[in-house]
């Protein structure tokens, strides 16, 4: 399909256009039939089409809900948790000499701010924020639901102007309307939102945004985003930069109410820096929220099927410079393995996507499952040692910490 340039600017921020490039990867449909992850022909019902995904039983759900309501599954929060999970006010890596690096800053849970290298003559590089949630509770109401046990590293108003917001799916710990409104309120931003299928209309309405600023993609769809970045010198014209976004599969589920489960698509994302005259710019993989395999009680983890899409991403993109990978919310394993990766799964994902480096996420913010809150990074270190992965290859950043790559 040919490129279609779509101007989307609606504020005083940088002019941004979106185009659809020629397809590099098959869409998943065969001879006009719907893709395997579409459960009907309406693009409003989706599923995980791999043997690596098995549904929880009704009994498992009853046990999980009962344990959650009674508090029996809730781990104790250490008194010194805010020391155990280091936090700093973000600097965003904005130091002289860092202009040629990409920068990733952990904002808590699955939230990261990415700034790509600064093009010549520009004041900054393109900025992309993933799954930002700054509210106290990840729930429909701020009166009930999981509350933070660590603080956000800064206020929403302190997040620098971003150009792209990427959301992996619509669960409340990944899509938070107050946070999104705070980011969009920045007068220096004209940010666009990218989501999986059947999310755009809801977000456009809830955020009072023109639908032209919210783009929902199917797995393996791609878009080119061109941003007119502010110039480094006063009075100089803006500097164009281009980023390629690919919506890739993940093994999860969606739903914001009791009645819309599976109705909107979930996804991982690949971000590629596009630079004139450079064959390959920086590449980042954001896994979002995903399982890797389904493991029931008594089963050998190494013998059950694993989700094939991570290795597929590694092959199709020839590896990535950095992968943002989930390490928490996995216990009890028999209940959550189909939807949430464990530290062992994260190490396997790291290898599968052929990442040079990885940063941990999806932990350290809310109690969502029953593992001790400090167990994910501890287990990750053990799993990395077993796999021969060094600390520098798979980092666990502190809140607000920026990693250059």
C-alpha atoms as a printed R data frame, in Angstrom:
    type eleno elety resid chain resno       x       y      z
1   ATOM     1    CA   UNK     A     1   0.000   0.000  0.000
2   ATOM     2    CA   UNK     A     2   1.348   3.445 -0.844
3   ATOM     3    CA   UNK     A     3   2.178   6.120  1.667
4   ATOM     4    CA   UNK     A     4  -0.569   8.418  2.868
5   ATOM     5    CA   UNK     A     5   0.576  11.608  4.621
6   ATOM     6    CA   UNK     A     6  -1.917  12.727  7.254
7   ATOM     7    CA   UNK     A     7  -1.304  16.048  9.050
8   ATOM     8    CA   UNK     A     8  -2.402  15.717 12.658
9   ATOM     9    CA   UNK     A     9  -1.202  18.861 14.399
10  ATOM    10    CA   UNK     A    10  -3.816  20.403 16.708
11  ATOM    11    CA   UNK     A    11  -1.778  22.546 19.110
12  ATOM    12    CA   UNK     A    12   1.261  24.769 19.223
13  ATOM    13    CA   UNK     A    13   3.613  21.810 19.362
14  ATOM    14    CA   UNK     A    14   5.655  20.360 16.486
15  ATOM    15    CA   UNK     A    15   3.937  19.542 13.222
16  ATOM    16    CA   UNK     A    16   3.533  15.772 12.951
17  ATOM    17    CA   UNK     A    17   2.480  13.714  9.939
18  ATOM    18    CA   UNK     A    18   1.736  10.011  9.707
19  ATOM    19    CA   UNK     A    19   2.087   7.823  6.630
20  ATOM    20    CA   UNK     A    20   1.490   4.175  5.866
21  ATOM    21    CA   UNK     A    21   4.573   2.656  4.203
22  ATOM    22    CA   UNK     A    22   4.611  -0.323  1.860
23  ATOM    23    CA   UNK     A    23   4.020  -3.445  3.906
24  ATOM    24    CA   UNK     A    24   7.149  -5.347  4.949
25  ATOM    25    CA   UNK     A    25   5.411  -8.159  6.805
26  ATOM    26    CA   UNK     A    26   2.343 -10.303  6.010
27  ATOM    27    CA   UNK     A    27  -0.844  -9.092  7.689
28  ATOM    28    CA   UNK     A    28  -1.901 -12.540  8.915
29  ATOM    29    CA   UNK     A    29  -4.849 -12.853  6.554
30  ATOM    30    CA   UNK     A    30  -4.637 -15.685  4.036
31  ATOM    31    CA   UNK     A    31  -6.553 -15.532  0.728
32  ATOM    32    CA   UNK     A    32  -8.819 -12.835  2.157
33  ATOM    33    CA   UNK     A    33  -9.633 -14.799  5.306
34  ATOM    34    CA   UNK     A    34  -9.358 -13.023  8.646
35  ATOM    35    CA   UNK     A    35  -6.120 -13.356 10.650
36  ATOM    36    CA   UNK     A    36  -5.979 -16.140 13.221
37  ATOM    37    CA   UNK     A    37  -6.087 -13.688 16.147
38  ATOM    38    CA   UNK     A    38  -9.411 -12.211 14.923
39  ATOM    39    CA   UNK     A    39 -12.174 -14.296 16.493
40  ATOM    40    CA   UNK     A    40 -14.808 -12.942 14.106
41  ATOM    41    CA   UNK     A    41 -15.035 -10.662 11.088
42  ATOM    42    CA   UNK     A    42 -15.918  -7.486 12.983
43  ATOM    43    CA   UNK     A    43 -12.459  -6.555 14.347
44  ATOM    44    CA   UNK     A    44 -14.028  -6.388 17.799
45  ATOM    45    CA   UNK     A    45 -13.063  -9.803 19.209
46  ATOM    46    CA   UNK     A    46  -9.510 -11.085 19.486
47  ATOM    47    CA   UNK     A    47  -7.573 -14.040 20.865
48  ATOM    48    CA   UNK     A    48  -4.129 -15.587 21.300
49  ATOM    49    CA   UNK     A    49  -3.793 -18.138 18.473
50  ATOM    50    CA   UNK     A    50  -0.848 -20.195 19.783
51  ATOM    51    CA   UNK     A    51  -0.494 -23.433 21.790
52  ATOM    52    CA   UNK     A    52   1.531 -21.374 24.281
53  ATOM    53    CA   UNK     A    53  -1.738 -19.835 25.497
54  ATOM    54    CA   UNK     A    54  -4.255 -21.830 27.522
55  ATOM    55    CA   UNK     A    55  -7.235 -20.340 29.358
56  ATOM    56    CA   UNK     A    56  -7.447 -20.412 33.127
57  ATOM    57    CA   UNK     A    57 -10.097 -22.727 34.511
58  ATOM    58    CA   UNK     A    58 -13.182 -21.420 36.321
59  ATOM    59    CA   UNK     A    59 -11.786 -22.898 39.525
60  ATOM    60    CA   UNK     A    60  -8.556 -20.964 39.127
61  ATOM    61    CA   UNK     A    61 -10.466 -17.710 38.737
62  ATOM    62    CA   UNK     A    62 -12.603 -18.416 41.810
63  ATOM    63    CA   UNK     A    63  -9.493 -19.151 43.876
64  ATOM    64    CA   UNK     A    64  -7.688 -16.040 42.599
65  ATOM    65    CA   UNK     A    65 -10.626 -13.709 43.245
66  ATOM    66    CA   UNK     A    66 -11.251 -15.185 46.697
67  ATOM    67    CA   UNK     A    67  -7.591 -14.796 47.648
68  ATOM    68    CA   UNK     A    68  -7.572 -11.207 46.408
69  ATOM    69    CA   UNK     A    69 -10.763 -10.246 48.267
70  ATOM    70    CA   UNK     A    70  -9.627 -11.816 51.539
71  ATOM    71    CA   UNK     A    71  -6.089 -10.499 51.272
72  ATOM    72    CA   UNK     A    72  -4.695 -14.020 51.561
73  ATOM    73    CA   UNK     A    73  -2.566 -13.591 48.447
74  ATOM    74    CA   UNK     A    74  -1.290 -10.093 49.212
75  ATOM    75    CA   UNK     A    75   2.455  -9.965 49.942
76  ATOM    76    CA   UNK     A    76   3.737  -7.737 52.735
77  ATOM    77    CA   UNK     A    77   5.279  -4.467 51.644
78  ATOM    78    CA   UNK     A    78   8.699  -4.039 53.322
79  ATOM    79    CA   UNK     A    79   8.931  -0.970 55.549
80  ATOM    80    CA   UNK     A    80  11.995   0.173 53.602
81  ATOM    81    CA   UNK     A    81  10.499  -0.427 50.155
82  ATOM    82    CA   UNK     A    82  11.355   3.080 48.960
83  ATOM    83    CA   UNK     A    83  14.988   2.335 49.736
84  ATOM    84    CA   UNK     A    84  14.880  -1.116 48.166
85  ATOM    85    CA   UNK     A    85  13.488   0.352 44.929
86  ATOM    86    CA   UNK     A    86  15.814   3.314 44.243
87  ATOM    87    CA   UNK     A    87  14.208   6.483 42.934
88  ATOM    88    CA   UNK     A    88  15.484   9.774 41.594
89  ATOM    89    CA   UNK     A    89  14.008  12.808 39.937
90  ATOM    90    CA   UNK     A    90  14.525  12.204 36.197
91  ATOM    91    CA   UNK     A    91  17.197  14.130 34.335
92  ATOM    92    CA   UNK     A    92  16.085  12.463 31.069
93  ATOM    93    CA   UNK     A    93  19.774  12.067 30.187
94  ATOM    94    CA   UNK     A    94  19.997  15.670 29.040
95  ATOM    95    CA   UNK     A    95  23.700  16.281 29.512
96  ATOM    96    CA   UNK     A    96  26.116  17.760 26.980
97  ATOM    97    CA   UNK     A    97  27.630  14.933 24.955
98  ATOM    98    CA   UNK     A    98  24.566  12.687 25.146
99  ATOM    99    CA   UNK     A    99  22.962  14.040 21.975
100 ATOM   100    CA   UNK     A   100  24.090  11.080 19.858
101 ATOM   101    CA   UNK     A   101  22.612   8.494 22.242
102 ATOM   102    CA   UNK     A   102  19.099   7.145 22.602
103 ATOM   103    CA   UNK     A   103  17.801   7.466 26.174
104 ATOM   104    CA   UNK     A   104  15.233   5.367 28.068
105 ATOM   105    CA   UNK     A   105  13.879   6.528 31.457
106 ATOM   106    CA   UNK     A   106  11.845   4.211 33.707
107 ATOM   107    CA   UNK     A   107   8.708   5.932 35.042
108 ATOM   108    CA   UNK     A   108   7.340   2.992 37.050
109 ATOM   109    CA   UNK     A   109   5.537  -0.247 36.147
110 ATOM   110    CA   UNK     A   110   5.569  -0.471 32.308
111 ATOM   111    CA   UNK     A   111   6.092   3.246 31.766
112 ATOM   112    CA   UNK     A   112   9.194   4.388 29.867
113 ATOM   113    CA   UNK     A   113  10.119   7.606 28.113
114 ATOM   114    CA   UNK     A   114  12.300   7.109 25.040
115 ATOM   115    CA   UNK     A   115  14.217   9.918 23.379
116 ATOM   116    CA   UNK     A   116  15.993   9.007 20.154
117 ATOM   117    CA   UNK     A   117  19.304  10.641 19.125
118 ATOM   118    CA   UNK     A   118  19.158  14.355 18.376
119 ATOM   119    CA   UNK     A   119  19.377  15.120 14.628
120 ATOM   120    CA   UNK     A   120  21.875  17.757 13.561
121 ATOM   121    CA   UNK     A   121  20.472  21.216 14.138
122 ATOM   122    CA   UNK     A   122  17.619  20.051 16.391
123 ATOM   123    CA   UNK     A   123  17.132  20.896 20.071
124 ATOM   124    CA   UNK     A   124  16.188  17.285 20.913
125 ATOM   125    CA   UNK     A   125  15.397  13.912 19.453
126 ATOM   126    CA   UNK     A   126  11.916  12.428 18.841
127 ATOM   127    CA   UNK     A   127  10.248  11.428 22.119
128 ATOM   128    CA   UNK     A   128   7.991   8.429 22.628
129 ATOM   129    CA   UNK     A   129   6.321   7.479 25.904
130 ATOM   130    CA   UNK     A   130   5.086   3.945 26.622
131 ATOM   131    CA   UNK     A   131   2.185   2.995 28.939
132 ATOM   132    CA   UNK     A   132   2.475   5.989 31.302
133 ATOM   133    CA   UNK     A   133   0.425   5.680 34.525
134 ATOM   134    CA   UNK     A   134   0.944   8.323 37.210
135 ATOM   135    CA   UNK     A   135  -2.310   7.876 39.151
136 ATOM   136    CA   UNK     A   136  -2.153   6.434 42.649
137 ATOM   137    CA   UNK     A   137  -4.470   3.531 41.869
138 ATOM   138    CA   UNK     A   138  -4.586   1.508 38.655
139 ATOM   139    CA   UNK     A   139  -8.355   1.111 38.718
140 ATOM   140    CA   UNK     A   140 -11.564   2.692 37.390
141 ATOM   141    CA   UNK     A   141 -11.775   4.714 40.623
142 ATOM   142    CA   UNK     A   142  -9.126   6.348 42.802
143 ATOM   143    CA   UNK     A   143 -11.094   5.237 45.860
144 ATOM   144    CA   UNK     A   144 -10.583   1.509 45.459
145 ATOM   145    CA   UNK     A   145  -8.123  -0.836 43.773
146 ATOM   146    CA   UNK     A   146  -4.350  -1.423 43.925
147 ATOM   147    CA   UNK     A   147  -2.504   1.612 45.344
148 ATOM   148    CA   UNK     A   148   1.127   2.515 44.711
149 ATOM   149    CA   UNK     A   149   3.724   1.343 47.187
150 ATOM   150    CA   UNK     A   150   6.397   3.448 45.445
151 ATOM   151    CA   UNK     A   151   5.950   7.008 44.255
152 ATOM   152    CA   UNK     A   152   6.118   8.174 40.671
153 ATOM   153    CA   UNK     A   153   9.565   9.710 40.095
154 ATOM   154    CA   UNK     A   154   8.128  13.071 39.009
155 ATOM   155    CA   UNK     A   155   4.845  14.844 38.364
156 ATOM   156    CA   UNK     A   156   3.017  14.392 35.080
157 ATOM   157    CA   UNK     A   157   3.530  18.082 34.389
158 ATOM   158    CA   UNK     A   158   7.299  17.535 34.541
159 ATOM   159    CA   UNK     A   159   7.346  15.033 31.681
160 ATOM   160    CA   UNK     A   160   8.947  16.789 28.693
161 ATOM   161    CA   UNK     A   161   6.879  17.297 25.566
162 ATOM   162    CA   UNK     A   162   6.428  13.999 23.742
163 ATOM   163    CA   UNK     A   163   5.610  13.326 20.095
164 ATOM   164    CA   UNK     A   164   4.165   9.813 20.324
165 ATOM   165    CA   UNK     A   165   2.259   7.924 23.030
166 ATOM   166    CA   UNK     A   166   2.259   4.145 22.626
167 ATOM   167    CA   UNK     A   167  -0.184   2.034 24.644
168 ATOM   168    CA   UNK     A   168   0.168  -1.743 24.742
169 ATOM   169    CA   UNK     A   169  -3.454  -2.413 25.773
170 ATOM   170    CA   UNK     A   170  -6.342  -0.954 27.719
171 ATOM   171    CA   UNK     A   171  -5.898  -2.389 31.233
172 ATOM   172    CA   UNK     A   172  -5.830   0.302 33.913
173 ATOM   173    CA   UNK     A   173  -2.202  -0.310 34.853
174 ATOM   174    CA   UNK     A   174  -1.229   0.525 31.248
175 ATOM   175    CA   UNK     A   175  -3.843   3.017 29.989
176 ATOM   176    CA   UNK     A   176  -4.630   5.793 32.482
177 ATOM   177    CA   UNK     A   177  -6.835   8.642 31.269
178 ATOM   178    CA   UNK     A   178  -5.771  11.260 33.879
179 ATOM   179    CA   UNK     A   179  -2.109  10.668 33.024
180 ATOM   180    CA   UNK     A   180  -2.780  10.877 29.294
181 ATOM   181    CA   UNK     A   181  -4.719  14.109 29.766
182 ATOM   182    CA   UNK     A   182  -1.807  15.528 31.730
183 ATOM   183    CA   UNK     A   183   0.678  14.649 28.981
184 ATOM   184    CA   UNK     A   184  -1.581  15.998 26.237
185 ATOM   185    CA   UNK     A   185  -2.077  19.261 28.139
186 ATOM   186    CA   UNK     A   186   1.550  20.238 27.514
187 ATOM   187    CA   UNK     A   187   1.301  23.186 25.073
188 ATOM   188    CA   UNK     A   188   4.659  22.223 23.529
189 ATOM   189    CA   UNK     A   189   3.319  18.837 22.428
190 ATOM   190    CA   UNK     A   190   1.133  17.656 19.555
191 ATOM   191    CA   UNK     A   191   1.425  14.031 20.624
192 ATOM   192    CA   UNK     A   192  -0.224  11.262 18.652
193 ATOM   193    CA   UNK     A   193  -1.452   8.043 20.274
194 ATOM   194    CA   UNK     A   194  -0.836   4.567 18.822
195 ATOM   195    CA   UNK     A   195  -2.819   1.557 20.065
196 ATOM   196    CA   UNK     A   196  -4.072  -1.848 18.970
197 ATOM   197    CA   UNK     A   197  -7.280  -2.305 16.988
198 ATOM   198    CA   UNK     A   198 -10.605  -1.148 18.419
199 ATOM   199    CA   UNK     A   199  -9.042   1.178 21.001
200 ATOM   200    CA   UNK     A   200  -9.000   4.437 19.034
201 ATOM   201    CA   UNK     A   201 -12.675   5.423 19.193
202 ATOM   202    CA   UNK     A   202 -12.835   5.007 22.978
203 ATOM   203    CA   UNK     A   203  -9.647   6.987 23.562
204 ATOM   204    CA   UNK     A   204 -10.646   9.727 21.133
205 ATOM   205    CA   UNK     A   205 -13.943  10.185 22.955
206 ATOM   206    CA   UNK     A   206 -12.562   9.838 26.499
207 ATOM   207    CA   UNK     A   207  -9.680  12.256 25.870
208 ATOM   208    CA   UNK     A   208 -11.699  14.628 23.668
209 ATOM   209    CA   UNK     A   209  -9.130  14.251 20.901
210 ATOM   210    CA   UNK     A   210  -9.788  14.291 17.158
211 ATOM   211    CA   UNK     A   211  -9.761  10.738 15.864
212 ATOM   212    CA   UNK     A   212  -6.946  11.815 13.517
213 ATOM   213    CA   UNK     A   213  -4.616  11.910 16.548
214 ATOM   214    CA   UNK     A   214  -5.373   8.338 17.676
215 ATOM   215    CA   UNK     A   215  -4.206   5.514 15.411
216 ATOM   216    CA   UNK     A   216  -5.178   1.894 16.021
217 ATOM   217    CA   UNK     A   217  -3.170  -0.795 14.221
218 ATOM   218    CA   UNK     A   218  -3.408  -4.521 13.728
219 ATOM   219    CA   UNK     A   219  -0.473  -6.841 14.392
220 ATOM   220    CA   UNK     A   220   2.320  -6.256 11.841
221 ATOM   221    CA   UNK     A   221   0.845  -2.957 10.636
222 ATOM   222    CA   UNK     A   222   3.353  -0.106 10.399
223 ATOM   223    CA   UNK     A   223   3.342   3.674 10.330
224 ATOM   224    CA   UNK     A   224   5.994   6.291  9.589
225 ATOM   225    CA   UNK     A   225   5.814   9.321 11.870
226 ATOM   226    CA   UNK     A   226   7.537  12.527 10.757
227 ATOM   227    CA   UNK     A   227   8.120  15.167 13.430
228 ATOM   228    CA   UNK     A   228   9.237  18.748 12.789
229 ATOM   229    CA   UNK     A   229  11.531  19.061 15.819
230 ATOM   230    CA   UNK     A   230  12.352  22.441 17.355
231 ATOM   231    CA   UNK     A   231  15.663  23.840 16.169
232 ATOM   232    CA   UNK     A   232  18.634  24.227 18.486
233 ATOM   233    CA   UNK     A   233  19.171  27.826 17.364
234 ATOM   234    CA   UNK     A   234  16.599  30.532 17.891
235 ATOM   235    CA   UNK     A   235  14.924  31.543 14.643
236 ATOM   236    CA   UNK     A   236  16.158  28.513 12.705
237 ATOM   237    CA   UNK     A   237  13.578  26.343 10.898
238 ATOM   238    CA   UNK     A   238  12.371  23.070 12.433
239 ATOM   239    CA   UNK     A   239  14.370  19.906 11.771
240 ATOM   240    CA   UNK     A   240  12.505  16.915 10.353
241 ATOM   241    CA   UNK     A   241  12.975  13.500 11.968
242 ATOM   242    CA   UNK     A   242  11.252  10.229 11.115
243 ATOM   243    CA   UNK     A   243  10.372   7.200 13.227
244 ATOM   244    CA   UNK     A   244   8.913   3.889 12.064
245 ATOM   245    CA   UNK     A   245   6.447   2.122 14.385
246 ATOM   246    CA   UNK     A   246   5.462  -1.537 14.034
247 ATOM   247    CA   UNK     A   247   2.615  -3.103 15.996
248 ATOM   248    CA   UNK     A   248   3.700  -6.661 16.845
249 ATOM   249    CA   UNK     A   249   1.875  -9.562 18.544
250 ATOM   250    CA   UNK     A   250   1.922 -10.264 22.262
251 ATOM   251    CA   UNK     A   251   0.223 -12.897 24.414
252 ATOM   252    CA   UNK     A   252  -2.267 -11.133 26.649
253 ATOM   253    CA   UNK     A   253  -5.878  -9.944 26.907
254 ATOM   254    CA   UNK     A   254  -7.799  -6.666 27.151
255 ATOM   255    CA   UNK     A   255 -10.778  -5.231 29.009
256 ATOM   256    CA   UNK     A   256 -11.767  -2.190 31.085
257 ATOM   257    CA   UNK     A   257 -15.107  -3.534 32.312
258 ATOM   258    CA   UNK     A   258 -16.705  -6.892 33.033
259 ATOM   259    CA   UNK     A   259 -18.301  -6.836 29.595
260 ATOM   260    CA   UNK     A   260 -15.532  -5.972 27.095
261 ATOM   261    CA   UNK     A   261 -12.903  -8.655 27.724
262 ATOM   262    CA   UNK     A   262 -11.074  -9.547 24.448
263 ATOM   263    CA   UNK     A   263 -12.844  -6.700 22.598
264 ATOM   264    CA   UNK     A   264  -9.759  -4.520 21.911
265 ATOM   265    CA   UNK     A   265  -6.393  -5.716 20.655
266 ATOM   266    CA   UNK     A   266  -3.241  -5.869 22.801
267 ATOM   267    CA   UNK     A   267   0.231  -5.515 21.279
268 ATOM   268    CA   UNK     A   268   3.959  -5.107 21.621
269 ATOM   269    CA   UNK     A   269   5.771  -2.469 19.544
270 ATOM   270    CA   UNK     A   270   9.018  -1.948 17.668
271 ATOM   271    CA   UNK     A   271  10.348   1.597 17.260
272 ATOM   272    CA   UNK     A   272  12.948   2.278 14.560
273 ATOM   273    CA   UNK     A   273  14.904   5.477 14.057
274 ATOM   274    CA   UNK     A   274  14.915   6.427 10.366
275 ATOM   275    CA   UNK     A   275  17.960   8.489  9.392
276 ATOM   276    CA   UNK     A   276  18.837   9.631  5.860
277 ATOM   277    CA   UNK     A   277  21.930   7.873  4.589
278 ATOM   278    CA   UNK     A   278  22.018   5.490  7.552
279 ATOM   279    CA   UNK     A   279  21.039   1.898  6.801
280 ATOM   280    CA   UNK     A   280  20.015   1.105 10.358
281 ATOM   281    CA   UNK     A   281  19.162   3.534 13.139
282 ATOM   282    CA   UNK     A   282  18.363   2.714 16.749
283 ATOM   283    CA   UNK     A   283  15.773  -0.008 17.300
284 ATOM   284    CA   UNK     A   284  13.759  -0.605 20.459
285 ATOM   285    CA   UNK     A   285  11.305  -3.369 21.353
286 ATOM   286    CA   UNK     A   286   8.566  -2.667 23.914
287 ATOM   287    CA   UNK     A   287   6.947  -5.915 25.039
288 ATOM   288    CA   UNK     A   288   4.049  -4.250 26.840
289 ATOM   289    CA   UNK     A   289   2.249  -6.853 28.960
290 ATOM   290    CA   UNK     A   290   2.692 -10.414 27.803
291 ATOM   291    CA   UNK     A   291   2.960 -14.049 28.709
292 ATOM   292    CA   UNK     A   292   5.520 -16.383 27.169
293 ATOM   293    CA   UNK     A   293   4.088 -19.840 27.905
294 ATOM   294    CA   UNK     A   294   1.338 -21.452 29.971
295 ATOM   295    CA   UNK     A   295   2.557 -23.587 32.863
296 ATOM   296    CA   UNK     A   296   0.167 -25.561 35.050
297 ATOM   297    CA   UNK     A   297   0.964 -27.115 38.418
298 ATOM   298    CA   UNK     A   298   3.179 -30.162 37.997
299 ATOM   299    CA   UNK     A   299   4.278 -29.294 34.466
300 ATOM   300    CA   UNK     A   300   7.880 -28.862 33.397
301 ATOM   301    CA   UNK     A   301   8.341 -25.269 32.210
302 ATOM   302    CA   UNK     A   302  10.922 -26.301 29.652
303 ATOM   303    CA   UNK     A   303   8.604 -28.799 27.959
304 ATOM   304    CA   UNK     A   304   5.506 -26.631 27.354
305 ATOM   305    CA   UNK     A   305   5.090 -24.638 24.112
306 ATOM   306    CA   UNK     A   306   6.447 -21.090 24.065
307 ATOM   307    CA   UNK     A   307   4.960 -18.160 22.194
308 ATOM   308    CA   UNK     A   308   6.657 -17.968 18.775
309 ATOM   309    CA   UNK     A   309   6.257 -14.234 18.171
310 ATOM   310    CA   UNK     A   310   9.339 -13.137 20.125
311 ATOM   311    CA   UNK     A   311  11.659 -15.189 17.937
312 ATOM   312    CA   UNK     A   312   9.688 -13.950 14.929
313 ATOM   313    CA   UNK     A   313  10.367 -10.349 15.950
314 ATOM   314    CA   UNK     A   314  14.059 -11.158 16.353
315 ATOM   315    CA   UNK     A   315  14.242 -12.664 12.886
316 ATOM   316    CA   UNK     A   316  12.185 -10.036 11.079
317 ATOM   317    CA   UNK     A   317  14.047  -7.065 12.544
318 ATOM   318    CA   UNK     A   318  17.477  -8.640 12.767
319 ATOM   319    CA   UNK     A   319  17.606  -7.912 16.486
320 ATOM   320    CA   UNK     A   320  17.089  -4.693 18.450
321 ATOM   321    CA   UNK     A   321  19.382  -2.393 20.386
322 ATOM   322    CA   UNK     A   322  17.174  -2.382 23.487
323 ATOM   323    CA   UNK     A   323  14.215  -4.430 24.726
324 ATOM   324    CA   UNK     A   324  11.847  -3.282 27.486
325 ATOM   325    CA   UNK     A   325  10.712  -6.544 29.094
326 ATOM   326    CA   UNK     A   326   8.253  -7.415 31.901
327 ATOM   327    CA   UNK     A   327   9.552  -9.306 34.944
328 ATOM   328    CA   UNK     A   328   6.675  -9.158 37.481
329 ATOM   329    CA   UNK     A   329   3.058 -10.162 38.270
330 ATOM   330    CA   UNK     A   330   3.583 -13.881 37.632
331 ATOM   331    CA   UNK     A   331   2.528 -15.706 40.822
332 ATOM   332    CA   UNK     A   332   0.862 -18.104 41.300
333 ATOM   333    CA   UNK     A   333   2.473 -19.369 38.137
334 ATOM   334    CA   UNK     A   334  -0.364 -21.737 37.202
335 ATOM   335    CA   UNK     A   335  -2.786 -18.792 37.253
336 ATOM   336    CA   UNK     A   336  -0.808 -16.030 35.544
337 ATOM   337    CA   UNK     A   337   1.842 -17.628 33.331
338 ATOM   338    CA   UNK     A   338  -0.360 -17.394 30.235
339 ATOM   339    CA   UNK     A   339  -0.604 -13.594 30.587
340 ATOM   340    CA   UNK     A   340   2.494 -12.404 32.493
341 ATOM   341    CA   UNK     A   341   6.129 -13.218 31.931
342 ATOM   342    CA   UNK     A   342   8.325 -14.341 34.820
343 ATOM   343    CA   UNK     A   343  12.009 -13.397 35.162
344 ATOM   344    CA   UNK     A   344  12.901 -16.700 33.468
345 ATOM   345    CA   UNK     A   345  10.514 -15.850 30.641
346 ATOM   346    CA   UNK     A   346  12.014 -12.380 30.335
347 ATOM   347    CA   UNK     A   347  15.486 -13.838 29.805
348 ATOM   348    CA   UNK     A   348  14.076 -16.107 27.102
349 ATOM   349    CA   UNK     A   349  12.352 -13.122 25.458
350 ATOM   350    CA   UNK     A   350  15.647 -11.217 25.567
351 ATOM   351    CA   UNK     A   351  17.326 -14.019 23.643
352 ATOM   352    CA   UNK     A   352  14.402 -14.522 21.252
353 ATOM   353    CA   UNK     A   353  14.151 -10.886 20.116
354 ATOM   354    CA   UNK     A   354  17.950 -10.794 19.736
355 ATOM   355    CA   UNK     A   355  18.351  -7.734 21.935
356 ATOM   356    CA   UNK     A   356  21.754  -6.258 22.660
357 ATOM   357    CA   UNK     A   357  20.481  -5.001 26.005
358 ATOM   358    CA   UNK     A   358  17.268  -5.132 28.031
359 ATOM   359    CA   UNK     A   359  15.620  -3.067 30.755
360 ATOM   360    CA   UNK     A   360  13.193  -4.523 33.283
361 ATOM   361    CA   UNK     A   361   9.652  -3.256 33.787
362 ATOM   362    CA   UNK     A   362   6.187  -4.325 35.014
363 ATOM   363    CA   UNK     A   363   7.174  -4.498 38.667
364 ATOM   364    CA   UNK     A   364   7.909  -2.249 41.651
365 ATOM   365    CA   UNK     A   365   4.730  -0.137 41.590
366 ATOM   366    CA   UNK     A   366   1.502  -1.973 42.508
367 ATOM   367    CA   UNK     A   367   0.729  -5.317 44.124
368 ATOM   368    CA   UNK     A   368  -1.058  -7.174 41.343
369 ATOM   369    CA   UNK     A   369  -0.212 -10.802 42.159
370 ATOM   370    CA   UNK     A   370   1.177 -12.829 45.050
371 ATOM   371    CA   UNK     A   371   4.970 -12.965 44.615
372 ATOM   372    CA   UNK     A   372   7.020 -10.969 47.183
373 ATOM   373    CA   UNK     A   373   7.472  -7.481 45.801
374 ATOM   374    CA   UNK     A   374  11.280  -7.672 45.674
375 ATOM   375    CA   UNK     A   375  11.372 -11.168 44.189
376 ATOM   376    CA   UNK     A   376  11.264 -10.195 40.467
377 ATOM   377    CA   UNK     A   377  14.674  -8.444 40.314
378 ATOM   378    CA   UNK     A   378  16.225 -11.073 42.598
379 ATOM   379    CA   UNK     A   379  15.015 -13.926 40.408
380 ATOM   380    CA   UNK     A   380  16.029 -12.035 37.284
381 ATOM   381    CA   UNK     A   381  19.650 -11.910 38.477
382 ATOM   382    CA   UNK     A   382  19.631 -15.663 39.097
383 ATOM   383    CA   UNK     A   383  18.069 -16.412 35.721
384 ATOM   384    CA   UNK     A   384  20.549 -14.118 33.954
385 ATOM   385    CA   UNK     A   385  23.467 -15.853 35.648
386 ATOM   386    CA   UNK     A   386  22.119 -19.245 34.571
387 ATOM   387    CA   UNK     A   387  21.800 -18.011 30.974
388 ATOM   388    CA   UNK     A   388  25.150 -16.209 30.888
389 ATOM   389    CA   UNK     A   389  23.525 -12.766 30.617
390 ATOM   390    CA   UNK     A   390  25.483 -10.014 32.393
391 ATOM   391    CA   UNK     A   391  24.063  -7.265 34.601
392 ATOM   392    CA   UNK     A   392  24.974  -4.708 31.954
393 ATOM   393    CA   UNK     A   393  23.067  -6.670 29.300
394 ATOM   394    CA   UNK     A   394  19.833  -6.897 31.348
395 ATOM   395    CA   UNK     A   395  19.502  -3.962 33.725
396 ATOM   396    CA   UNK     A   396  16.977  -3.237 36.461
397 ATOM   397    CA   UNK     A   397  16.861   0.596 36.490
398 ATOM   398    CA   UNK     A   398  15.752   2.662 39.454
399 ATOM   399    CA   UNK     A   399  12.663   4.834 39.216
400 ATOM   400    CA   UNK     A   400  13.500   7.932 37.209
401 ATOM   401    CA   UNK     A   401  16.821   6.484 36.061
402 ATOM   402    CA   UNK     A   402  17.862   7.090 32.449
403 ATOM   403    CA   UNK     A   403  19.852   4.473 30.524
404 ATOM   404    CA   UNK     A   404  21.741   5.469 27.378
405 ATOM   405    CA   UNK     A   405  22.020   3.086 24.432
